[in-house]
Amino acid sequence: MEARQSLRLMLLFFSIALVLLFTWVNLPSPLPDTAELLDCDASSPWCASSKNRFQPKQRQQPPTTDLKKNPKPRPRRHSHVFDTPQHPLDPLTIQELNHVRTLLLSHPLFANRAPYALHSVVLEEPDKPSVLAWRKGDPIPRKASVVARLAGESHLLIVDLDSGHVTSQGAAPLSGYPMMTIEDMTSATLAPLADPEFNRTVLARGVDLADLACLPISGGWYGPAEESRRLIKVQCYSSKDTANFYMRPIEGLTVLLDLDTKRVVEITDKGRDIPIPKAGDTDYRFSQFDKNQQAYRIINPISIEQPKGPSFTVEDEHLVKWANWEFHAKPDPRAGVIISQARVRDPESGELRDVMYKGFTSELFVPYMDPTDAWYFKTYMDAGEYGFGLQAMPLDPLNDCPRNAYFMDGVFAAGDGKPYVRSDMVCIYESYAGDIGWRHSECPITGMEIREVRPKVTLVVRMAASVANYDYIVDWEFQADGLIRVKVGLSGILMVKGSPYSNINDVPGREELHGTFLSENVIGVIHDHYVTFHLDMDVDGTDNSFVNVNIQKQETSPGESPRRSFLKAVRKVAKTEKDAQVKLKLYDPSEFHVVNSNKKTRVGNPVGYKVVPAGTAASLLALDDPPQKRAAFTNNQIWVTPYNRTEQWAGGLFTYQSQGEDTLAVWSNRDRPIENKDIVLWYTLGFHHIPCQEDFPIMPTVSASFDLKPVNFFESNPILRIPPNAEKDLPVCQPAASA
């Protein structure tokens, strides 16, 4: 009897391992060698057939709309096997990643064949002056920046792909560990199943091991006891009768795991009296809705058609040209997507003028507001711990991105250094939502019959990351008037807490829930989201200054005017970094300009761009709270630092279990000069989220944004001369017959 029980548990363990490995964790298997790519197994979930994916072909232009030939457009399939870099900022190719791996494995550091992991293999970008001076046809130097772990130590390496040399980049940061690999996350969810005590605990909670779904949860840093080894916490759920296992937590069960040895350090179970929430009404998949119910079609399908095709092109896979804009876009395993060398064409001179050298998501901080044992450590850094780009999933045509979208793949390195392709990770498309670029109509009293209106069409670069339960949508939206809007959307599934209560009226009067009842035995825990952007502004050149244009009330003198007060703008140029540490204040408003004082308009104004905040939130955590010390970059909404190529990640290069000594706040407190320098603007967009029942079982998207807007950059309205729409320019679609 005991032998059969043991055999059953072993079979369950292996079945769970397979399900987790290939379904929940979504681990990309490394690409095979080039010779194998052309004979790819079509049944593999990570390798499309050689017929449609690995045949080399050009993919420079977005598809045109032909509803007869292409009624349901899909992303263009493109082989990356033979990709070669065409620009100094192009990401590493499959061939280059394979070459990096070969060079590393022949290096003395790897000679003893000890287990290793490559936590990051990305392009080591050339020096900024070299990139700015580069012209098409010039040589393209190629180096890789590598973060590796061997024998429990982290190494920063530079691999010169031209010479074959591998050099150390210097000492690792004082604390912290590199971003986890996908393999780290996968193995962490499987490791507890090798512990008999864990299996007994799960069964005692009424969950069959075959229904178990587990998540790897970064634990932050809370003192010396957590130093000298990589630790991770694992919490689990029941997936019985639903794909939305997040709504069925095994509350209070937490496994502390050594991430390097995969050994269980501690098992805590403080939720034995808390039932597993029911599976009913938790599934969100359209295919699972009651087939007898009519589809909830409350709006007719809508599509924007472009009979002449899109107005943008993508050259050499990464150079985007649209309207008066030109920029370089690439996927990145940590940042998600990086926009570089954004330039806009001046309507007067025809010159392409610099706006931004580099912009990307630097870090995300997501603290949950529950100090109890199973929750206090949930203070995620989604980019530096999990990899914002690593968590990006393929975008869904016609739903994530409209018809005529161009799709861009990510080519990344797995933990063993072998390359793999993250298909359709980024999409680029033109958007028209009925917005107005500019308008004016004269009223009848003037006697002038004037009605001038221009539509607003924009270009969007989009990526979406599914960081376990939460989905983030990041849009870089370019407008023809020179404005760049950066928008973040939050959707996906709440991280919920199991409760012994099924109704708020059952809760004793003074018991703190730390959230909102969403359903029976389910509490949505209060939490925040902060998304910090690195914006290397180069407004008409590299030497810029930051100006706080403070809006102040001025009272009039007696007898000066019938008015008692008015507003005036007081400009203050930031001399050093501390001058540019900004907390937004509704009753002490300012505009925040990045100007080039060396370039003036014809009437003498310095050319510039300004950051325009929209709705946002600020962290209210105590400054000495360990999570806030690690996320001190959220202490202000705006920072300005001098350009330093080593200062890219607001939470530090090694964020995992870091103690906060290598953050944007630390750099800024050095108080370096920033006037008339090459400067970087940092902006943090924030959300407070008090969950509500409308967030169950999946959340409608909520968005926030900020703008980078030209201010005295152009001599006049840059879209003054664009023509209005005319009937002859637009397609006439035959509507469906009326009922």
C-alpha positions in Angstrom: 0.0 0.0 0.0 2.8 2.4 1.0 4.7 1.5 -2.2 1.7 2.3 -4.4 1.2 5.6 -2.5 4.9 6.5 -3.1 4.6 5.6 -6.8 1.5 7.7 -7.1 3.2 10.7 -5.5 6.2 10.3 -7.9 4.0 10.2 -10.9 2.1 13.3 -9.7 5.4 15.1 -9.1 6.6 14.5 -12.7 3.2 15.4 -14.2 3.1 18.6 -12.2 6.6 19.4 -13.3 5.7 19.0 -16.9 2.5 21.1 -16.6 4.3 23.9 -14.8 7.2 23.8 -17.2 5.3 23.9 -20.4 2.1 25.7 -19.5 2.2 28.0 -16.5 5.7 29.3 -16.5 5.9 29.5 -20.3 9.6 28.8 -20.4 11.2 29.5 -23.9 13.4 26.7 -25.0 16.7 27.9 -26.5 16.9 27.9 -30.2 18.8 25.1 -31.8 21.8 25.7 -34.0 21.2 27.3 -37.4 21.3 24.0 -39.2 18.5 22.7 -37.0 16.3 25.8 -37.4 15.3 24.9 -40.9 14.1 21.4 -39.8 12.1 22.7 -36.8 9.5 20.5 -35.3 6.1 22.1 -36.1 4.5 20.5 -33.1 6.8 22.4 -30.7 5.2 25.3 -28.9 8.4 27.3 -29.2 9.3 26.6 -32.8 7.0 27.3 -35.7 7.3 25.2 -38.9 10.1 25.9 -41.3 7.5 26.6 -43.9 6.3 29.9 -42.4 8.8 31.0 -39.8 12.4 30.2 -40.7 12.5 31.0 -44.3 14.4 34.3 -44.8 12.4 37.1 -46.3 12.3 40.9 -46.2 10.0 42.5 -43.7 10.5 46.2 -43.9 7.0 47.6 -44.7 3.8 47.2 -42.7 1.1 45.2 -44.7 -1.4 47.0 -46.8 -5.1 46.3 -46.1 -6.8 44.0 -48.6 -9.8 42.5 -47.0 -10.4 40.1 -49.9 -6.9 38.6 -49.8 -6.2 39.1 -46.1 -9.5 39.1 -44.2 -7.8 38.2 -40.9 -4.2 39.5 -40.9 -1.6 37.8 -38.8 1.9 39.1 -37.8 4.4 38.6 -40.5 6.7 35.6 -39.8 10.4 36.4 -40.2 13.5 34.3 -39.7 16.1 35.8 -37.6 18.7 33.2 -38.4 20.5 35.3 -40.9 19.9 38.8 -39.3 22.9 41.1 -39.3 23.1 44.4 -37.4 22.5 47.5 -39.5 22.8 50.1 -36.8 25.1 50.5 -33.8 22.0 50.2 -31.4 20.5 47.1 -33.0 20.1 44.2 -30.5 22.3 41.2 -30.6 21.4 38.7 -33.3 21.0 34.9 -33.1 24.5 34.5 -34.7 26.0 37.0 -32.3 24.4 35.4 -29.2 25.8 32.0 -30.3 29.2 33.6 -30.8 29.1 35.2 -27.4 28.3 31.8 -25.8 31.1 30.1 -27.7 33.6 32.8 -26.5 32.4 32.6 -22.9 32.7 28.8 -22.7 36.3 29.0 -23.9 37.2 31.6 -21.3 39.2 30.5 -18.2 36.3 31.6 -16.0 34.2 28.9 -17.5 37.0 26.3 -18.0 36.1 24.0 -15.1 32.7 23.3 -16.6 31.0 24.2 -13.3 27.3 25.1 -13.5 26.8 28.6 -14.7 23.9 30.9 -15.6 23.9 33.9 -17.9 21.4 36.4 -16.3 21.8 39.0 -19.0 23.3 39.0 -22.5 22.6 42.3 -24.3 24.3 44.7 -26.6 27.0 46.8 -25.0 26.1 50.0 -26.7 28.9 52.1 -28.2 29.8 55.4 -26.6 27.1 58.0 -27.2 29.4 60.3 -29.3 30.2 57.4 -31.5 26.6 56.6 -32.1 25.7 60.2 -32.8 28.6 60.4 -35.3 27.7 57.2 -37.0 26.4 57.3 -40.6 24.9 54.4 -42.6 27.8 52.5 -44.2 30.2 53.2 -41.4 31.6 50.2 -39.5 29.4 48.9 -36.7 31.4 47.8 -33.6 29.8 45.0 -31.7 30.2 44.1 -28.0 28.0 42.2 -25.6 27.4 43.0 -22.0 27.1 39.8 -19.9 26.0 39.2 -16.3 27.0 35.7 -15.3 26.9 33.7 -12.1 29.4 30.9 -11.4 30.1 29.2 -8.1 27.8 31.6 -6.2 29.5 34.7 -7.5 28.2 37.4 -10.0 30.5 38.6 -12.8 30.1 41.5 -15.1 31.8 40.8 -18.5 32.3 42.5 -21.8 32.6 40.3 -24.9 34.2 42.0 -27.9 32.6 40.2 -30.9 35.1 41.7 -33.3 38.3 40.7 -31.5 36.9 37.8 -29.5 38.3 39.2 -26.2 36.4 38.7 -22.9 37.2 41.2 -20.2 35.9 41.8 -16.7 33.8 45.0 -16.3 34.8 45.4 -12.6 33.3 44.5 -9.2 29.7 43.7 -8.7 27.5 46.2 -6.7 27.8 46.1 -2.9 24.6 44.2 -2.4 22.0 42.4 -4.5 21.9 39.8 -7.2 21.2 39.9 -10.9 17.8 39.7 -12.5 16.4 36.2 -12.3 16.5 34.0 -15.4 13.4 32.2 -16.6 15.0 29.0 -15.5 15.4 30.4 -12.0 11.7 31.1 -11.8 10.7 27.8 -13.3 12.9 25.7 -11.1 11.8 27.6 -8.0 8.2 26.6 -8.5 9.1 23.0 -8.9 11.6 22.7 -6.1 9.1 22.5 -3.1 7.6 19.4 -4.6 10.7 17.5 -3.7 10.1 18.2 -0.1 7.8 15.6 1.6 6.7 18.1 4.3 5.5 20.5 1.7 3.5 17.8 -0.1 1.9 16.7 3.1 1.0 20.3 4.0 -0.6 20.9 0.6 -2.6 17.7 0.8 -3.7 18.6 4.4 -5.1 21.9 3.0 -7.3 19.9 0.7 -5.5 20.5 -2.6 -4.5 17.6 -4.8 -0.9 17.9 -6.0 -2.1 17.5 -9.6 -4.0 20.8 -9.2 -1.1 22.7 -7.7 0.1 26.0 -9.3 3.0 27.8 -7.7 4.5 31.3 -8.2 8.1 32.5 -7.5 7.9 35.6 -5.3 10.9 37.9 -4.8 11.3 38.6 -1.1 13.0 42.0 -1.0 15.5 42.6 1.8 14.8 42.8 5.5 18.1 42.4 7.3 21.3 40.5 7.7 19.6 37.1 8.1 18.7 37.3 4.4 22.3 38.1 3.2 24.9 35.9 1.6 22.5 33.7 -0.4 19.8 34.1 -3.0 16.4 33.5 -1.5 13.0 33.3 -3.0 9.5 32.7 -1.6 7.0 30.3 -3.2 3.3 30.5 -2.7 0.8 28.2 -4.3 -2.8 28.0 -5.6 -5.4 25.5 -6.6 -6.1 25.3 -10.4 -9.0 22.8 -9.9 -11.9 23.8 -12.2 -10.4 27.1 -13.4 -7.6 28.6 -15.3 -7.7 31.6 -13.0 -5.8 29.9 -10.1 -4.8 33.3 -8.8 -8.3 33.5 -7.2 -7.8 30.2 -5.3 -4.8 30.9 -3.0 -3.6 28.4 -0.4 -3.5 31.3 2.0 -0.7 31.5 4.6 1.4 28.7 3.0 4.8 30.1 2.2 8.0 28.3 1.3 11.4 30.0 1.7 13.8 28.5 -0.9 17.5 28.8 -1.6 17.5 29.9 -5.2 20.9 28.5 -5.9 20.7 25.0 -4.2 16.9 24.7 -4.7 16.6 23.5 -1.2 13.7 24.4 1.1 14.9 26.6 3.9 11.6 27.0 5.8 7.9 26.2 5.4 5.3 28.4 7.1 1.7 27.5 7.2 -0.5 30.1 9.1 -3.7 29.7 7.1 -5.1 26.3 8.2 -8.4 27.9 9.1 -8.8 29.7 5.8 -10.6 27.7 3.1 -9.6 27.6 -0.6 -11.9 30.0 -2.4 -14.4 28.5 -4.8 -13.7 28.3 -8.5 -17.1 29.4 -9.6 -17.2 32.6 -11.8 -13.4 33.0 -11.8 -12.7 31.9 -15.4 -12.3 34.8 -17.8 -11.7 32.9 -21.1 -14.3 33.6 -23.8 -14.4 30.0 -24.8 -15.5 29.0 -21.2 -18.6 31.1 -21.1 -22.0 29.4 -21.1 -22.5 28.3 -24.7 -26.3 28.7 -24.3 -25.9 32.4 -23.6 -25.7 34.8 -26.5 -22.3 36.5 -26.8 -22.4 39.8 -24.9 -21.9 41.8 -28.1 -22.9 45.4 -27.1 -20.9 47.2 -29.8 -20.4 46.4 -33.4 -16.8 45.5 -34.6 -14.8 48.5 -35.6 -11.7 48.7 -37.7 -9.7 51.6 -39.2 -8.9 50.8 -42.8 -6.1 52.3 -44.8 -6.6 51.8 -48.5 -3.2 53.3 -49.4 -1.5 51.4 -46.6 0.1 52.8 -43.5 2.1 56.0 -43.5 5.0 54.5 -41.6 7.9 52.3 -42.6 10.3 50.1 -40.6 13.7 49.9 -42.2 16.3 47.3 -41.3 14.0 45.9 -38.7 14.4 48.7 -36.2 14.4 52.2 -37.9 10.9 53.6 -37.8 9.9 56.5 -40.0 6.5 58.2 -39.8 5.2 61.6 -40.7 7.9 64.0 -39.4 9.4 61.4 -36.9 12.3 59.1 -37.1 13.5 56.8 -34.3 15.1 53.5 -33.5 13.1 50.9 -31.6 14.2 47.5 -30.1 12.9 44.9 -27.6 15.0 44.5 -24.5 14.8 41.7 -21.9 14.9 44.1 -18.9 13.3 47.3 -20.1 10.7 45.8 -22.5 11.2 48.2 -25.4 13.8 51.0 -25.9 13.3 54.0 -28.1 16.5 55.7 -29.2 17.6 58.7 -31.3 14.1 60.1 -31.6 14.2 63.0 -34.0 11.5 65.2 -35.5 11.7 67.1 -38.9 11.3 70.8 -38.7 8.6 72.0 -41.1 10.4 75.3 -41.8 14.0 74.0 -42.4 13.3 70.4 -43.3 16.0 69.4 -40.8 15.8 66.4 -38.6 16.2 67.7 -35.1 17.2 65.8 -32.0 14.7 65.3 -29.2 15.6 62.2 -27.2 18.6 60.0 -27.3 17.1 57.1 -25.3 13.9 56.4 -23.5 12.8 53.3 -21.7 11.1 51.8 -18.6 13.8 51.7 -16.0 12.0 50.1 -13.1 8.6 49.2 -11.7 7.9 49.1 -7.9 4.8 47.3 -6.7 4.4 47.3 -2.9 1.4 45.5 -1.3 0.0 47.1 1.8 -0.4 44.1 4.1 2.2 43.7 6.9 1.2 40.2 7.8 3.6 37.2 7.6 2.5 35.9 4.2 2.4 39.4 2.6 4.9 41.9 4.0 7.6 40.9 1.6 5.5 41.4 -1.6 7.2 44.6 -2.8 8.2 43.7 -6.3 10.7 45.3 -8.7 9.3 43.9 -11.9 12.1 45.0 -14.2 15.2 44.4 -12.0 14.0 41.2 -10.5 11.9 39.5 -13.1 12.8 41.2 -16.4 10.0 43.4 -17.8 10.9 42.2 -21.4 11.4 38.6 -20.4 7.7 38.7 -19.2 6.5 40.2 -22.5 4.1 37.8 -24.2 3.2 37.7 -27.9 0.7 40.4 -28.8 -2.7 39.3 -30.2 -3.5 40.8 -33.7 -6.8 42.7 -34.0 -7.1 42.8 -30.1 -3.8 44.0 -28.7 -2.9 45.7 -32.0 -5.2 46.8 -34.9 -5.1 45.9 -38.5 -2.0 47.1 -40.4 0.2 46.8 -37.3 3.8 45.9 -37.7 5.1 43.3 -35.3 8.6 43.1 -33.9 10.2 40.0 -32.3 12.6 40.0 -29.4 15.8 37.8 -29.7 17.1 37.0 -26.2 19.5 34.6 -24.5 18.3 31.8 -22.2 20.2 31.0 -19.0 22.6 28.8 -20.8 23.3 31.5 -23.4 21.4 29.9 -26.3 19.2 32.3 -28.2 15.5 32.1 -28.5 12.8 34.3 -30.2 10.0 36.0 -28.3 7.6 36.4 -31.2 5.4 39.5 -31.8 6.6 41.2 -28.6 6.2 44.8 -29.9 3.7 46.2 -32.3 3.7 49.5 -34.2 0.6 51.0 -35.7 -1.2 54.2 -36.6 -4.1 55.3 -34.3 -7.0 57.5 -35.0 -9.7 57.8 -32.3 -11.6 60.8 -33.6 -9.3 63.2 -31.8 -8.6 66.7 -33.2 -5.1 68.0 -34.0 -6.3 71.6 -34.1 -9.5 73.5 -35.1 -11.1 76.9 -35.2 -14.6 78.1 -36.3 -15.7 81.7 -36.4 -18.9 82.6 -34.8 -21.6 84.5 -36.8 -21.0 87.9 -35.2 -17.7 88.2 -37.1 -19.3 87.7 -40.4 -16.5 85.2 -41.5 -17.6 81.7 -42.4 -14.5 79.8 -41.3 -14.4 76.3 -40.1 -10.9 74.7 -40.1 -10.3 71.4 -38.5 -7.4 68.9 -38.7 -7.7 65.2 -37.5 -5.1 63.8 -35.1 -3.5 60.6 -36.2 -0.7 59.2 -34.0 1.9 56.4 -34.2 2.0 54.0 -31.3 4.8 51.6 -30.3 3.3 49.1 -27.9 4.5 46.2 -25.7 2.6 44.2 -23.0 4.2 42.3 -20.2 2.4 39.7 -18.2 4.3 39.6 -14.9 2.6 36.6 -13.4 -0.9 37.9 -12.6 -0.5 41.5 -13.6 -0.5 42.8 -17.2 1.2 46.0 -18.1 0.6 47.8 -21.5 3.3 50.4 -22.3 2.7 52.8 -25.2 5.1 55.3 -26.8 2.8 57.5 -28.8 4.3 60.0 -31.3 2.2 62.9 -32.6 2.9 65.0 -35.6 2.9 68.2 -33.6 6.1 67.0 -31.9 4.6 65.6 -28.7 5.5 62.2 -27.3 3.0 60.6 -24.9 4.1 57.7 -22.7 1.1 55.7 -21.4 1.0 52.8 -19.0 -2.1 50.6 -18.8 -2.8 48.1 -15.9 -4.9 45.0 -16.5 -4.7 41.3 -15.7 -5.6 39.6 -12.4 -5.4 40.9 -8.9 -3.2 39.2 -6.4 -5.7 38.2 -3.7 -5.8 37.0 -0.2 -7.8 34.1 1.1 -10.1 35.0 4.0 -12.0 32.9 6.5 -15.0 35.2 6.0 -17.4 35.1 3.0 -19.0 38.5 3.6 -17.9 41.8 5.0 -20.6 41.7 7.6 -19.0 38.5 9.1 -15.8 40.4 9.9 -15.2 41.4 13.5 -15.4 45.1 13.9 -11.7 46.0 14.4 -10.0 43.4 12.2 -8.0 44.9 9.4 -8.6 43.3 6.0 -5.9 45.3 4.2 -8.2 45.3 1.2 -11.6 44.8 -0.3 -13.9 41.8 -0.4 -14.2 40.8 -4.1 -16.0 37.5 -3.7 -16.7 34.9 -1.0 -13.4 34.3 0.9 -11.4 36.6 -1.5 -9.8 39.9 -0.6 -8.1 42.2 -3.1 -5.2 43.6 -1.2 -4.4 47.4 -1.5 -1.2 48.1 -3.4 0.6 50.7 -5.4 2.3 50.7 -8.8 5.2 53.0 -9.7 6.8 53.0 -13.2 10.0 55.0 -13.5 11.2 56.1 -17.0 14.7 56.9 -18.1 14.6 59.8 -20.6 17.9 60.9 -22.0 16.8 64.2 -23.6 18.9 65.7 -26.3 17.0 68.8 -27.3 18.7 70.1 -30.4 22.0 68.7 -29.0 23.4 67.1 -25.9 24.0 70.2 -23.8 20.7 70.9 -22.1 19.5 72.5 -18.8 16.5 71.8 -16.6 14.3 74.8 -15.8 11.5 74.9 -13.2 9.0 77.4 -14.4 7.1 78.1 -11.2 3.6 79.6 -11.5 3.2 82.1 -8.7 0.4 84.4 -7.5 1.2 88.1 -7.7 -1.0 90.6 -5.9 -1.5 94.0 -7.6 -0.6 97.3 -5.9 -3.3 99.6 -4.6 -4.8 101.5 -7.5 -2.8 99.6 -10.1 -5.7 97.6 -11.6 -9.3 96.6 -10.9 -7.7 93.1 -10.5 -6.5 92.1 -7.1 -4.1 89.3 -8.3 -2.7 87.5 -11.3 -0.3 84.7 -12.1 3.3 85.0 -13.3 5.9 82.5 -14.4 9.2 82.5 -12.5 12.0 80.6 -14.2 14.8 78.9 -12.2 17.5 77.0 -13.9 18.7 74.0 -11.9 22.4 74.2 -11.2 22.9 70.8 -9.5 21.0 67.6 -9.1 19.3 68.5 -5.8 17.8 71.6 -7.5 16.0 69.2 -9.9 14.5 66.8 -7.3 10.8 67.5 -7.7 7.7 66.5 -5.8 4.5 67.5 -7.7 2.3 69.9 -5.8 -1.2 70.9 -6.9 -1.1 74.2 -5.1 2.5 75.1 -6.0 2.4 74.3 -9.7 5.3 74.5 -12.1 6.2 73.6 -15.7 9.3 71.5 -16.1 11.4 72.4 -19.1 14.5 70.8 -20.7 16.0 73.6 -22.8 19.0 74.1 -25.0 20.1 77.6 -24.1 22.6 77.5 -27.0 19.8 77.4 -29.5 17.2 80.1 -29.8 14.1 80.8 -31.8 14.0 83.9 -34.0 12.4 85.8 -31.2 15.0 84.8 -28.6 13.4 81.9 -26.7 15.6 78.9 -25.9 14.3 75.8 -27.7 13.0 73.1 -25.4 10.7 70.3 -24.4 8.7 70.0 -21.2 7.5 67.1 -19.2 3.7 67.3 -18.6 2.4 65.1 -15.8 -1.1 63.8 -15.9 -2.8 61.9 -13.1 -0.2 60.2 -10.9 0.4 59.0 -7.3 3.3 59.4 -4.8 4.6 56.8 -2.4 3.4 57.3 1.2 5.6 54.6 2.7 8.1 55.7 5.5 11.5 56.6 4.1 13.2 54.1 6.4 10.8 51.2 5.5 13.1 48.6 3.8 11.0 48.4 0.6 11.1 52.2 0.3 14.8 52.4 0.9 15.2 50.0 -2.1 12.7 52.0 -4.1 14.0 55.4 -3.1 13.7 56.4 -6.8 10.0 56.9 -6.0 10.7 59.6 -3.4 10.3 62.2 -6.1 8.3 62.3 -9.3 11.1 64.0 -11.3 14.9 63.7 -11.0 17.6 65.0 -13.3 21.1 63.5 -13.4 24.1 64.1 -15.6 24.4 61.5 -18.4 26.3 58.4 -17.2 26.1 55.2 -19.2 26.3 53.1 -16.0 23.3 54.8 -14.5 20.4 53.3 -16.3 18.4 51.2 -13.8 16.7 53.3 -11.1 16.7 50.5 -8.6 20.3 49.6 -9.3 22.0 47.2 -11.6 21.5 44.3 -9.2 18.1 44.8 -7.8 17.3 41.4 -6.4 17.7 41.5 -2.6 19.5 44.8 -2.9 19.7 47.2 0.1 19.2 50.4 -1.7 22.8 51.7 -2.0 22.8 51.8 -5.8 19.6 53.7 -6.7 18.7 56.9 -8.6 18.3 58.6 -5.2 21.9 57.8 -4.2 23.2 59.0 -7.5 21.2 62.2 -7.4 22.3 63.0 -3.9 25.9 63.4 -5.2 24.5 66.8 -6.3 26.6 66.9 -9.5 26.4 69.9 -11.9 23.6 69.7 -14.5 23.4 73.1 -16.1 24.2 73.1 -19.8 25.3 69.5 -19.6 24.2 66.2 -21.2 21.4 65.4 -18.8 18.9 62.6 -18.2 15.3 63.3 -17.0 13.6 60.6 -14.8 9.9 60.6 -14.4 7.9 58.3 -12.1 4.2 57.5 -12.9 2.2 56.2 -10.0 -1.1 54.4 -9.2 -2.8 53.8 -5.9 -5.0 50.7 -6.3 -7.8 50.0 -3.8 -9.4 47.0 -5.4 -13.1 46.8 -6.1 -15.6 44.2 -7.2 -15.4 45.3 -10.8 -11.7 44.1 -10.7 -13.0 40.5 -10.3 -12.2 38.1 -11.9 -10.1 40.2 -14.2 -9.5 43.9 -14.3 -10.7 46.4 -16.9 -7.6 48.4 -18.0 -6.8 51.6 -16.1 -4.2 54.0 -17.6 -2.1 56.9 -16.7 0.4 58.9 -18.8 2.7 61.8 -19.2 3.8 63.9 -22.1 7.0 65.2 -23.6 5.8 68.4 -25.3 7.7 70.9 -27.4 8.0 74.3 -25.8 9.4 77.0 -28.1 11.0 74.2 -30.1 9.3 75.2 -33.3 8.9 78.7 -34.8 5.1 78.1 -35.0 2.5 75.4 -35.0 4.3 72.5 -36.8 1.1 71.0 -38.2 -0.3 74.2 -39.5 0.0 73.2 -43.1 -1.3 69.6 -43.0 -4.4 69.2 -45.1 -7.9 68.3 -43.8 -9.5 65.1 -44.7 -11.6 65.0 -47.9 -14.3 62.5 -48.9 -12.2 61.3 -51.9 -9.3 60.4 -49.6 -11.3 58.0 -47.4 -12.7 54.6 -48.2 -16.5 54.1 -48.3 -17.3 50.8 -46.6 -20.6 49.1 -47.3 -22.5 48.8 -44.0 -24.2 45.6 -43.0 -27.9 45.4 -43.9 -30.1 46.9 -41.3 -32.4 44.5 -39.4 
